[in-house]
Amino acid sequence: MSSCLSSGAISVQAVLNTSGDEALVAAARSGEHMAFSELWNRHSKKVFNTMYRITRNRQDAEDALQDAFLKAFVHLKNFDGRSSFSTWLTRIAINSALMILRRKRAHPEISMDGSVDGDAWQHWEVADRRVNTEEHYARSERERHLKRAIHRLRPALRTIVEIQQVHDTSIKEIAEIAGISVAATKSRLLRARTVLRRSLV
């Protein structure tokens, strides 16, 4: 009996291994957990590499990957098939990675390596006195308006702009991270800048 069950499980796995992503998504939607595990096995390495290029930190990349697959599992019913599962999952993962980086920027870690008697502690005490309050306020306002304008961009444009903000890098690398062509990346950046200029005037 156990050998029959075992061979049955093996045959199911063999079918899953040879199925396309569409069939696996359909099976996962119907409650077949092994199908979603197979989707994980197929795509996790590629998605992780993309997350690592965005975060440049292994732990953050792993967190983004886990978050992306959890969101994909929960929202699998919303996958409409207009793009490939891989593209849909990568978009979710990019958003997860960018969210992690935004949280880190909002709460930057302060190094505690400096000696109590060293310059670092003295610098912390006097830094605020040297800030020009009006200049700081104006800069904060500009950043707030820019963030709001970026948030209003349609998702395809917003993703490209946010990737560029995170990494001041080449068009080619942005295209690789986003999973689109260099020409499409240039076009989206140009459109995004045009929209942002109008929003900020």
N, CA and C atoms as a LAMMPS dump frame, in Angstrom:
ITEM: TIMESTEP
0
ITEM: NUMBER OF ATOMS
603
ITEM: BOX BOUNDS ff ff ff
-5.0000000000000000e+02 5.0000000000000000e+02
-5.0000000000000000e+02 5.0000000000000000e+02
-5.0000000000000000e+02 5.0000000000000000e+02
ITEM: ATOMS id mol type element x y z
1 1 1 N 0.824 -1.211 0
2 1 2 C 0 0 0
3 1 3 C 0.851 1.251 0
4 2 1 N 1.862 1.267 0.911
5 2 2 C 2.739 2.44 0.995
6 2 3 C 3.512 2.642 -0.287
7 3 1 N 3.915 1.52 -0.937
8 3 2 C 4.655 1.644 -2.185
9 3 3 C 3.778 2.23 -3.273
10 4 1 N 2.459 1.911 -3.25
11 4 2 C 1.524 2.478 -4.229
12 4 3 C 1.386 3.965 -4.031
13 5 1 N 1.242 4.354 -2.74
14 5 2 C 1.136 5.783 -2.43
15 5 3 C 2.389 6.516 -2.864
16 6 1 N 3.538 5.888 -2.599
17 6 2 C 4.814 6.497 -2.954
18 6 3 C 4.934 6.675 -4.454
19 7 1 N 4.573 5.627 -5.196
20 7 2 C 4.674 5.724 -6.65
21 7 3 C 3.683 6.732 -7.196
22 8 1 N 2.515 6.834 -6.503
23 8 2 C 1.525 7.835 -6.906
24 8 3 C 2.054 9.237 -6.736
25 9 1 N 2.721 9.491 -5.601
26 9 2 C 3.3 10.811 -5.336
27 9 3 C 4.384 11.138 -6.345
28 10 1 N 5.179 10.095 -6.683
29 10 2 C 6.255 10.301 -7.659
30 10 3 C 5.666 10.654 -9.025
31 11 1 N 4.58 9.937 -9.412
32 11 2 C 3.983 10.206 -10.72
33 11 3 C 3.378 11.601 -10.771
34 12 1 N 2.748 12.05 -9.665
35 12 2 C 2.212 13.414 -9.604
36 12 3 C 3.337 14.42 -9.769
37 13 1 N 4.446 14.187 -9.056
38 13 2 C 5.587 15.089 -9.145
39 13 3 C 6.156 15.095 -10.558
40 14 1 N 6.186 13.927 -11.193
41 14 2 C 6.706 13.841 -12.56
42 14 3 C 5.849 14.653 -13.521
43 15 1 N 4.523 14.58 -13.312
44 15 2 C 3.599 15.37 -14.149
45 15 3 C 3.836 16.86 -13.93
46 16 1 N 3.98 17.248 -12.66
47 16 2 C 4.208 18.655 -12.324
48 16 3 C 5.507 19.158 -12.95
49 17 1 N 6.532 18.315 -12.91
50 17 2 C 7.834 18.709 -13.449
51 17 3 C 7.78 19.022 -14.935
52 18 1 N 6.865 18.341 -15.648
53 18 2 C 6.794 18.526 -17.101
54 18 3 C 5.679 19.485 -17.511
55 19 1 N 4.948 20.016 -16.539
56 19 2 C 3.851 20.933 -16.843
57 19 3 C 4.373 22.346 -17.065
58 20 1 N 3.65 23.1 -17.869
59 20 2 C 3.985 24.505 -18.056
60 20 3 C 3.506 25.32 -16.865
61 21 1 N 3.963 26.568 -16.78
62 21 2 C 3.575 27.427 -15.659
63 21 3 C 2.061 27.622 -15.584
64 22 1 N 1.413 27.759 -16.733
65 22 2 C -0.041 27.977 -16.738
66 22 3 C -0.769 26.822 -16.071
67 23 1 N -0.356 25.605 -16.398
68 23 2 C -0.975 24.421 -15.795
69 23 3 C -0.693 24.359 -14.297
70 24 1 N 0.52 24.745 -13.904
71 24 2 C 0.881 24.746 -12.485
72 24 3 C 0.071 25.79 -11.714
73 25 1 N -0.118 26.959 -12.305
74 25 2 C -0.918 28.01 -11.664
75 25 3 C -2.351 27.517 -11.481
76 26 1 N -2.913 26.887 -12.516
77 26 2 C -4.277 26.362 -12.434
78 26 3 C -4.381 25.306 -11.339
79 27 1 N -3.379 24.427 -11.264
80 27 2 C -3.38 23.387 -10.23
81 27 3 C -3.239 23.988 -8.837
82 28 1 N -2.379 24.99 -8.71
83 28 2 C -2.184 25.656 -7.412
84 28 3 C -3.462 26.354 -6.965
85 29 1 N -4.17 26.955 -7.922
86 29 2 C -5.438 27.623 -7.594
87 29 3 C -6.476 26.628 -7.07
88 30 1 N -6.408 25.399 -7.563
89 30 2 C -7.384 24.389 -7.145
90 30 3 C -6.968 23.692 -5.845
91 31 1 N -5.864 24.174 -5.248
92 31 2 C -5.459 23.65 -3.942
93 31 3 C -4.322 22.657 -3.967
94 32 1 N -3.688 22.479 -5.132
95 32 2 C -2.566 21.541 -5.245
96 32 3 C -1.282 22.243 -4.797
97 33 1 N -0.888 22.014 -3.54
98 33 2 C 0.266 22.726 -2.976
99 33 3 C 1.575 22.334 -3.657
100 34 1 N 1.655 21.101 -4.151
101 34 2 C 2.877 20.67 -4.832
102 34 3 C 3.106 21.489 -6.102
103 35 1 N 2.015 21.959 -6.708
104 35 2 C 2.134 22.772 -7.927
105 35 3 C 2.804 24.101 -7.608
106 36 1 N 2.403 24.712 -6.484
107 36 2 C 3.029 25.987 -6.114
108 36 3 C 4.48 25.763 -5.703
109 37 1 N 4.765 24.637 -5.071
110 37 2 C 6.156 24.311 -4.721
111 37 3 C 7.019 24.192 -5.971
112 38 1 N 6.432 23.619 -7.031
113 38 2 C 7.168 23.495 -8.289
114 38 3 C 7.417 24.87 -8.905
115 39 1 N 6.445 25.791 -8.795
116 39 2 C 6.641 27.163 -9.282
117 39 3 C 7.786 27.828 -8.51
118 40 1 N 7.824 27.574 -7.21
119 40 2 C 8.923 28.091 -6.377
120 40 3 C 10.263 27.546 -6.865
121 41 1 N 10.323 26.239 -7.081
122 41 2 C 11.569 25.606 -7.519
123 41 3 C 12.045 26.178 -8.864
124 42 1 N 11.107 26.471 -9.745
125 42 2 C 11.476 26.971 -11.068
126 42 3 C 11.976 28.407 -11.047
127 43 1 N 11.373 29.234 -10.214
128 43 2 C 11.599 30.676 -10.352
129 43 3 C 12.352 31.352 -9.199
130 44 1 N 12.518 30.66 -8.077
131 44 2 C 13.088 31.329 -6.899
132 44 3 C 14.523 31.814 -7.124
133 45 1 N 15.34 31.02 -7.827
134 45 2 C 16.74 31.423 -8.024
135 45 3 C 16.848 32.693 -8.87
136 46 1 N 16.092 32.73 -9.973
137 46 2 C 16.132 33.901 -10.849
138 46 3 C 15.612 35.14 -10.128
139 47 1 N 14.507 34.978 -9.395
140 47 2 C 13.926 36.114 -8.662
141 47 3 C 14.893 36.586 -7.585
142 48 1 N 15.531 35.642 -6.887
143 48 2 C 16.504 36.026 -5.856
144 48 3 C 17.633 36.859 -6.459
145 49 1 N 18.148 36.428 -7.605
146 49 2 C 19.239 37.167 -8.25
147 49 3 C 18.805 38.597 -8.599
148 50 1 N 17.562 38.738 -9.05
149 50 2 C 17.038 40.072 -9.348
150 50 3 C 16.939 40.906 -8.076
151 51 1 N 16.443 40.29 -6.994
152 51 2 C 16.32 41.008 -5.718
153 51 3 C 17.688 41.423 -5.189
154 52 1 N 18.675 40.56 -5.406
155 52 2 C 20.023 40.878 -4.925
156 52 3 C 20.611 42.061 -5.694
157 53 1 N 20.311 42.136 -6.998
158 53 2 C 20.797 43.273 -7.782
159 53 3 C 20.152 44.582 -7.313
160 54 1 N 18.908 44.49 -6.829
161 54 2 C 18.229 45.694 -6.347
162 54 3 C 18.723 46.079 -4.952
163 55 1 N 18.748 45.112 -4.029
164 55 2 C 19.063 45.428 -2.632
165 55 3 C 20.56 45.43 -2.332
166 56 1 N 21.323 44.635 -3.107
167 56 2 C 22.764 44.463 -2.865
168 56 3 C 23.041 43.999 -1.434
169 57 1 N 22.107 43.222 -0.927
170 57 2 C 22.222 42.696 0.429
171 57 3 C 21.509 41.345 0.463
172 58 1 N 22.216 40.305 0.854
173 58 2 C 21.657 38.945 0.78
174 58 3 C 20.413 38.796 1.644
175 59 1 N 20.472 39.298 2.875
176 59 2 C 19.332 39.155 3.784
177 59 3 C 18.106 39.879 3.245
178 60 1 N 18.307 41.1 2.746
179 60 2 C 17.182 41.861 2.176
180 60 3 C 16.613 41.148 0.947
181 61 1 N 17.492 40.578 0.137
182 61 2 C 17.044 39.844 -1.059
183 61 3 C 16.218 38.621 -0.668
184 62 1 N 16.673 37.903 0.356
185 62 2 C 15.928 36.73 0.824
186 62 3 C 14.58 37.136 1.404
187 63 1 N 14.551 38.252 2.156
188 63 2 C 13.287 38.741 2.729
189 63 3 C 12.31 39.128 1.628
190 64 1 N 12.831 39.807 0.591
191 64 2 C 11.981 40.221 -0.532
192 64 3 C 11.447 39.002 -1.273
193 65 1 N 12.291 37.99 -1.435
194 65 2 C 11.889 36.763 -2.124
195 65 3 C 10.768 36.059 -1.353
196 66 1 N 10.948 35.896 -0.041
197 66 2 C 9.933 35.243 0.784
198 66 3 C 8.622 36.019 0.745
199 67 1 N 8.721 37.346 0.854
200 67 2 C 7.536 38.201 0.838
201 67 3 C 6.807 38.082 -0.495
202 68 1 N 7.571 38.05 -1.578
203 68 2 C 6.988 37.976 -2.918
204 68 3 C 6.235 36.666 -3.123
205 69 1 N 6.836 35.55 -2.714
206 69 2 C 6.165 34.271 -2.91
207 69 3 C 4.938 34.142 -2.008
208 70 1 N 4.994 34.71 -0.819
209 70 2 C 3.823 34.691 0.058
210 70 3 C 2.682 35.494 -0.566
211 71 1 N 3.015 36.697 -1.082
212 71 2 C 1.991 37.526 -1.733
213 71 3 C 1.454 36.848 -2.992
214 72 1 N 2.337 36.205 -3.75
215 72 2 C 1.902 35.507 -4.96
216 72 3 C 0.954 34.367 -4.604
217 73 1 N 1.255 33.639 -3.534
218 73 2 C 0.392 32.532 -3.108
219 73 3 C -0.979 33.046 -2.671
220 74 1 N -0.975 34.119 -1.882
221 74 2 C -2.234 34.669 -1.359
222 74 3 C -3.085 35.266 -2.477
223 75 1 N -2.424 35.917 -3.454
224 75 2 C -3.158 36.628 -4.512
225 75 3 C -3.142 35.892 -5.851
226 76 1 N -2.896 34.601 -5.814
227 76 2 C -2.804 33.837 -7.057
228 76 3 C -4.082 33.935 -7.893
229 77 1 N -5.214 34.071 -7.215
230 77 2 C -6.494 34.184 -7.931
231 77 3 C -6.566 35.466 -8.758
232 78 1 N -5.735 36.459 -8.417
233 78 2 C -5.734 37.729 -9.162
234 78 3 C -4.834 37.692 -10.4
235 79 1 N -4.056 36.62 -10.548
236 79 2 C -3.181 36.503 -11.716
237 79 3 C -4.058 36.252 -12.939
238 80 1 N -4.047 37.217 -13.889
239 80 2 C -4.975 37.142 -15.022
240 80 3 C -4.365 36.518 -16.278
241 81 1 N -3.074 36.19 -16.229
242 81 2 C -2.455 35.519 -17.362
243 81 3 C -2.088 36.42 -18.52
244 82 1 N -2.264 37.749 -18.372
245 82 2 C -1.898 38.659 -19.47
246 82 3 C -0.388 38.712 -19.656
247 83 1 N 0.351 38.496 -18.581
248 83 2 C 1.807 38.352 -18.672
249 83 3 C 2.141 36.955 -18.165
250 84 1 N 3.397 36.544 -18.322
251 84 2 C 3.787 35.226 -17.82
252 84 3 C 3.814 35.247 -16.293
253 85 1 N 3.709 34.069 -15.68
254 85 2 C 3.776 33.984 -14.221
255 85 3 C 5.096 34.553 -13.723
256 86 1 N 6.179 34.276 -14.453
257 86 2 C 7.507 34.757 -14.073
258 86 3 C 7.546 36.288 -14.024
259 87 1 N 6.959 36.934 -15.033
260 87 2 C 6.931 38.401 -15.073
261 87 3 C 6.093 38.951 -13.931
262 88 1 N 4.935 38.35 -13.697
263 88 2 C 4.036 38.772 -12.62
264 88 3 C 4.723 38.643 -11.264
265 89 1 N 5.382 37.509 -11.045
266 89 2 C 6.08 37.271 -9.785
267 89 3 C 7.238 38.245 -9.607
268 90 1 N 7.976 38.512 -10.676
269 90 2 C 9.114 39.435 -10.59
270 90 3 C 8.646 40.838 -10.236
271 91 1 N 7.503 41.264 -10.8
272 91 2 C 6.962 42.585 -10.454
273 91 3 C 6.629 42.669 -8.97
274 92 1 N 6.013 41.621 -8.446
275 92 2 C 5.686 41.583 -7.015
276 92 3 C 6.969 41.657 -6.193
277 93 1 N 7.975 40.896 -6.607
278 93 2 C 9.241 40.851 -5.874
279 93 3 C 9.967 42.191 -5.906
280 94 1 N 9.963 42.861 -7.058
281 94 2 C 10.596 44.183 -7.164
282 94 3 C 9.929 45.151 -6.191
283 95 1 N 8.592 45.122 -6.141
284 95 2 C 7.877 45.998 -5.207
285 95 3 C 8.241 45.669 -3.764
286 96 1 N 8.387 44.384 -3.442
287 96 2 C 8.776 43.981 -2.088
288 96 3 C 10.174 44.486 -1.749
289 97 1 N 11.102 44.356 -2.702
290 97 2 C 12.477 44.818 -2.48
291 97 3 C 12.523 46.329 -2.294
292 98 1 N 11.789 47.056 -3.143
293 98 2 C 11.773 48.514 -3.025
294 98 3 C 11.153 48.953 -1.701
295 99 1 N 10.131 48.224 -1.247
296 99 2 C 9.499 48.539 0.036
297 99 3 C 10.491 48.358 1.177
298 100 1 N 11.279 47.288 1.125
299 100 2 C 12.299 47.048 2.153
300 100 3 C 13.322 48.183 2.161
301 101 1 N 13.761 48.609 0.979
302 101 2 C 14.741 49.688 0.895
303 101 3 C 14.162 51.011 1.362
304 102 1 N 12.873 51.251 1.064
305 102 2 C 12.234 52.487 1.54
306 102 3 C 12.16 52.503 3.055
307 103 1 N 11.842 51.339 3.646
308 103 2 C 11.784 51.269 5.111
309 103 3 C 13.156 51.528 5.716
310 104 1 N 14.198 50.995 5.089
311 104 2 C 15.554 51.202 5.605
312 104 3 C 15.976 52.664 5.498
313 105 1 N 15.547 53.327 4.396
314 105 2 C 15.876 54.748 4.254
315 105 3 C 15.131 55.595 5.288
316 106 1 N 13.905 55.177 5.608
317 106 2 C 13.104 55.923 6.584
318 106 3 C 13.645 55.754 8.001
319 107 1 N 14.28 54.596 8.265
320 107 2 C 14.853 54.319 9.592
321 107 3 C 16.291 53.853 9.432
322 108 1 N 17.187 54.746 9.033
323 108 2 C 18.581 54.334 8.81
324 108 3 C 19.236 53.85 10.095
325 109 1 N 20.059 52.829 9.933
326 109 2 C 20.788 52.314 11.086
327 109 3 C 21.968 53.218 11.396
328 110 1 N 22.156 53.52 12.69
329 110 2 C 23.264 54.369 13.123
330 110 3 C 24.388 53.481 13.626
331 111 1 N 25.565 53.679 13.076
332 111 2 C 26.702 52.875 13.499
333 111 3 C 27.088 53.221 14.929
334 112 1 N 27.316 52.184 15.744
335 112 2 C 27.725 52.394 17.134
336 112 3 C 29.189 52.001 17.328
337 113 1 N 29.929 51.956 16.213
338 113 2 C 31.309 51.505 16.289
339 113 3 C 32.251 52.548 16.892
340 114 1 N 31.87 53.818 16.803
341 114 2 C 32.777 54.878 17.252
342 114 3 C 32.99 54.855 18.755
343 115 1 N 34.139 55.262 19.167
344 115 2 C 34.442 55.346 20.598
345 115 3 C 33.679 56.508 21.217
346 116 1 N 33.331 56.358 22.508
347 116 2 C 32.629 57.435 23.217
348 116 3 C 33.494 58.686 23.239
349 117 1 N 34.788 58.52 23.245
350 117 2 C 35.699 59.661 23.287
351 117 3 C 36.058 60.16 21.895
352 118 1 N 35.563 59.475 20.858
353 118 2 C 35.957 59.816 19.494
354 118 3 C 35.162 60.965 18.911
355 119 1 N 35.508 61.316 17.653
356 119 2 C 34.871 62.456 16.991
357 119 3 C 33.415 62.19 16.649
358 120 1 N 33.07 60.901 16.44
359 120 2 C 31.717 60.588 15.985
360 120 3 C 30.656 61.079 16.959
361 121 1 N 30.875 60.837 18.237
362 121 2 C 29.881 61.24 19.233
363 121 3 C 29.77 62.756 19.297
364 122 1 N 30.904 63.448 19.215
365 122 2 C 30.883 64.92 19.24
366 122 3 C 30.143 65.453 18.022
367 123 1 N 30.337 64.778 16.876
368 123 2 C 29.689 65.207 15.636
369 123 3 C 28.168 65.108 15.764
370 124 1 N 27.69 64.016 16.409
371 124 2 C 26.252 63.848 16.585
372 124 3 C 25.672 64.996 17.407
373 125 1 N 26.402 65.448 18.407
374 125 2 C 25.881 66.483 19.301
375 125 3 C 25.745 67.83 18.607
376 126 1 N 26.636 68.152 17.686
377 126 2 C 26.629 69.502 17.097
378 126 3 C 26.034 69.54 15.696
379 127 1 N 25.721 68.387 15.13
380 127 2 C 25.279 68.369 13.733
381 127 3 C 24.029 69.205 13.514
382 128 1 N 23.034 69.088 14.395
383 128 2 C 21.77 69.791 14.209
384 128 3 C 21.934 71.3 14.249
385 129 1 N 22.908 71.808 14.979
386 129 2 C 23.102 73.264 15.083
387 129 3 C 23.567 73.851 13.766
388 130 1 N 24.201 73.029 12.918
389 130 2 C 24.757 73.555 11.675
390 130 3 C 23.767 73.489 10.52
391 131 1 N 22.593 72.864 10.755
392 131 2 C 21.61 72.727 9.686
393 131 3 C 20.878 74.046 9.484
394 132 1 N 20.835 74.482 8.247
395 132 2 C 20.049 75.655 7.902
396 132 3 C 18.586 75.215 7.86
397 133 1 N 17.784 75.694 8.806
398 133 2 C 16.414 75.214 8.963
399 133 3 C 15.569 75.449 7.718
400 134 1 N 15.667 76.627 7.133
401 134 2 C 14.86 76.945 5.951
402 134 3 C 15.249 76.07 4.762
403 135 1 N 16.551 75.893 4.585
404 135 2 C 17.035 75.062 3.482
405 135 3 C 16.588 73.616 3.67
406 136 1 N 16.678 73.14 4.907
407 136 2 C 16.266 71.77 5.212
408 136 3 C 14.77 71.596 4.934
409 137 1 N 13.963 72.575 5.319
410 137 2 C 12.517 72.496 5.108
411 137 3 C 12.189 72.49 3.615
412 138 1 N 12.857 73.375 2.86
413 138 2 C 12.613 73.46 1.416
414 138 3 C 12.98 72.149 0.729
415 139 1 N 14.117 71.572 1.133
416 139 2 C 14.545 70.313 0.544
417 139 3 C 13.561 69.186 0.883
418 140 1 N 13.088 69.179 2.124
419 140 2 C 12.124 68.165 2.551
420 140 3 C 10.825 68.275 1.762
421 141 1 N 10.394 69.521 1.528
422 141 2 C 9.168 69.743 0.764
423 141 3 C 9.321 69.258 -0.67
424 142 1 N 10.481 69.547 -1.283
425 142 2 C 10.729 69.097 -2.66
426 142 3 C 10.701 67.567 -2.738
427 143 1 N 11.349 66.93 -1.765
428 143 2 C 11.387 65.467 -1.74
429 143 3 C 9.989 64.891 -1.546
430 144 1 N 9.197 65.543 -0.69
431 144 2 C 7.835 65.054 -0.433
432 144 3 C 6.977 65.151 -1.694
433 145 1 N 7.081 66.292 -2.399
434 145 2 C 6.315 66.47 -3.639
435 145 3 C 6.757 65.475 -4.698
436 146 1 N 8.077 65.218 -4.781
437 146 2 C 8.596 64.279 -5.768
438 146 3 C 8.096 62.865 -5.471
439 147 1 N 8.146 62.455 -4.197
440 147 2 C 7.67 61.119 -3.82
441 147 3 C 6.192 60.949 -4.155
442 148 1 N 5.42 62.011 -3.885
443 148 2 C 3.99 61.947 -4.18
444 148 3 C 3.757 61.825 -5.69
445 149 1 N 4.536 62.581 -6.462
446 149 2 C 4.398 62.541 -7.922
447 149 3 C 4.79 61.166 -8.467
448 150 1 N 5.87 60.59 -7.922
449 150 2 C 6.3 59.251 -8.352
450 150 3 C 5.232 58.214 -8.019
451 151 1 N 4.631 58.345 -6.842
452 151 2 C 3.608 57.395 -6.414
453 151 3 C 2.392 57.434 -7.341
454 152 1 N 2.133 58.599 -7.949
455 152 2 C 0.973 58.738 -8.84
456 152 3 C 1.237 58.194 -10.244
457 153 1 N 2.506 57.903 -10.564
458 153 2 C 2.822 57.329 -11.872
459 153 3 C 2.162 55.956 -12.011
460 154 1 N 1.846 55.588 -13.254
461 154 2 C 1.31 54.233 -13.436
462 154 3 C 2.416 53.23 -13.101
463 155 1 N 2.035 52.026 -12.623
464 155 2 C 3.011 51.063 -12.076
465 155 3 C 4.228 50.793 -12.943
466 156 1 N 4.037 50.649 -14.266
467 156 2 C 5.173 50.327 -15.141
468 156 3 C 6.222 51.42 -15.111
469 157 1 N 5.78 52.688 -15.07
470 157 2 C 6.729 53.809 -15.026
471 157 3 C 7.312 53.97 -13.63
472 158 1 N 6.462 53.806 -12.615
473 158 2 C 6.925 53.996 -11.24
474 158 3 C 8.03 53.006 -10.888
475 159 1 N 7.878 51.756 -11.304
476 159 2 C 8.882 50.734 -11.002
477 159 3 C 10.248 51.111 -11.564
478 160 1 N 10.271 51.571 -12.815
479 160 2 C 11.54 51.946 -13.458
480 160 3 C 12.193 53.122 -12.732
481 161 1 N 11.392 54.125 -12.378
482 161 2 C 11.929 55.301 -11.677
483 161 3 C 12.475 54.901 -10.31
484 162 1 N 11.749 54.036 -9.598
485 162 2 C 12.196 53.637 -8.258
486 162 3 C 13.47 52.809 -8.316
487 163 1 N 13.582 51.961 -9.328
488 163 2 C 14.825 51.187 -9.482
489 163 3 C 15.987 52.138 -9.744
490 164 1 N 15.768 53.15 -10.592
491 164 2 C 16.828 54.107 -10.881
492 164 3 C 17.195 54.911 -9.638
493 165 1 N 16.198 55.243 -8.814
494 165 2 C 16.469 55.99 -7.583
495 165 3 C 17.309 55.175 -6.601
496 166 1 N 16.993 53.893 -6.516
497 166 2 C 17.725 53.024 -5.597
498 166 3 C 19.171 52.864 -6.041
499 167 1 N 19.373 52.686 -7.351
500 167 2 C 20.726 52.501 -7.884
501 167 3 C 20.975 53.497 -9.005
502 168 1 N 21.906 54.358 -8.806
503 168 2 C 22.316 55.278 -9.873
504 168 3 C 23.159 54.459 -10.842
505 169 1 N 22.485 53.713 -11.703
506 169 2 C 23.178 52.731 -12.522
507 169 3 C 22.817 52.905 -13.986
508 170 1 N 23.357 52.043 -14.828
509 170 2 C 23.157 52.143 -16.269
510 170 3 C 21.749 51.733 -16.679
511 171 1 N 21.331 52.224 -17.852
512 171 2 C 20.037 51.845 -18.414
513 171 3 C 19.978 50.329 -18.603
514 172 1 N 21.096 49.753 -19.028
515 172 2 C 21.143 48.308 -19.284
516 172 3 C 20.838 47.516 -18.014
517 173 1 N 21.429 47.92 -16.886
518 173 2 C 21.205 47.185 -15.644
519 173 3 C 19.77 47.374 -15.155
520 174 1 N 19.237 48.586 -15.307
521 174 2 C 17.839 48.821 -14.935
522 174 3 C 16.931 47.91 -15.751
523 175 1 N 17.227 47.795 -17.06
524 175 2 C 16.441 46.932 -17.948
525 175 3 C 16.516 45.475 -17.495
526 176 1 N 17.699 45.018 -17.094
527 176 2 C 17.874 43.636 -16.639
528 176 3 C 17.076 43.379 -15.366
529 177 1 N 17.127 44.336 -14.431
530 177 2 C 16.402 44.186 -13.172
531 177 3 C 14.893 44.135 -13.428
532 178 1 N 14.416 45.03 -14.305
533 178 2 C 12.976 45.11 -14.586
534 178 3 C 12.501 44.005 -15.526
535 179 1 N 13.442 43.354 -16.204
536 179 2 C 13.08 42.278 -17.115
537 179 3 C 12.474 42.757 -18.419
538 180 1 N 12.893 43.94 -18.876
539 180 2 C 12.408 44.479 -20.152
540 180 3 C 13.605 44.89 -20.999
541 181 1 N 13.337 45.282 -22.243
542 181 2 C 14.427 45.661 -23.139
543 181 3 C 15.001 47.028 -22.773
544 182 1 N 16.198 47.302 -23.27
545 182 2 C 16.838 48.61 -23.047
546 182 3 C 15.994 49.71 -23.681
547 183 1 N 15.476 49.448 -24.881
548 183 2 C 14.646 50.449 -25.574
549 183 3 C 13.393 50.776 -24.766
550 184 1 N 12.753 49.749 -24.206
551 184 2 C 11.55 49.962 -23.398
552 184 3 C 11.881 50.731 -22.123
553 185 1 N 13.045 50.438 -21.542
554 185 2 C 13.473 51.142 -20.326
555 185 3 C 13.688 52.626 -20.614
556 186 1 N 14.388 52.932 -21.71
557 186 2 C 14.612 54.334 -22.09
558 186 3 C 13.29 55.05 -22.314
559 187 1 N 12.375 54.376 -23.008
560 187 2 C 11.081 54.973 -23.317
561 187 3 C 10.297 55.274 -22.034
562 188 1 N 10.302 54.32 -21.101
563 188 2 C 9.552 54.511 -19.851
564 188 3 C 10.158 55.606 -18.987
565 189 1 N 11.49 55.663 -18.946
566 189 2 C 12.146 56.723 -18.176
567 189 3 C 11.822 58.101 -18.759
568 190 1 N 11.836 58.188 -20.072
569 190 2 C 11.528 59.458 -20.739
570 190 3 C 10.099 59.89 -20.438
571 191 1 N 9.16 58.941 -20.55
572 191 2 C 7.758 59.254 -20.262
573 191 3 C 7.58 59.648 -18.794
574 192 1 N 8.253 58.905 -17.9
575 192 2 C 8.131 59.197 -16.466
576 192 3 C 8.658 60.592 -16.146
577 193 1 N 9.807 60.954 -16.733
578 193 2 C 10.374 62.281 -16.478
579 193 3 C 9.458 63.384 -16.987
580 194 1 N 8.839 63.156 -18.147
581 194 2 C 7.909 64.139 -18.713
582 194 3 C 6.721 64.347 -17.767
583 195 1 N 6.159 63.249 -17.291
584 195 2 C 5.015 63.328 -16.375
585 195 3 C 5.42 63.994 -15.07
586 196 1 N 6.597 63.641 -14.55
587 196 2 C 7.047 64.212 -13.265
588 196 3 C 7.291 65.714 -13.397
589 197 1 N 7.871 66.142 -14.536
590 197 2 C 8.115 67.567 -14.736
591 197 3 C 6.803 68.357 -14.696
592 198 1 N 5.796 67.801 -15.382
593 198 2 C 4.49 68.475 -15.386
594 198 3 C 3.897 68.519 -13.977
595 199 1 N 4.064 67.427 -13.223
596 199 2 C 3.488 67.355 -11.869
597 199 3 C 4.16 68.323 -10.913
598 200 1 N 5.457 68.586 -11.143
599 200 2 C 6.225 69.405 -10.186
600 200 3 C 6.277 70.879 -10.549
601 201 1 N 5.744 71.227 -11.743
602 201 2 C 5.756 72.652 -12.141
603 201 3 C 4.773 73.424 -11.257
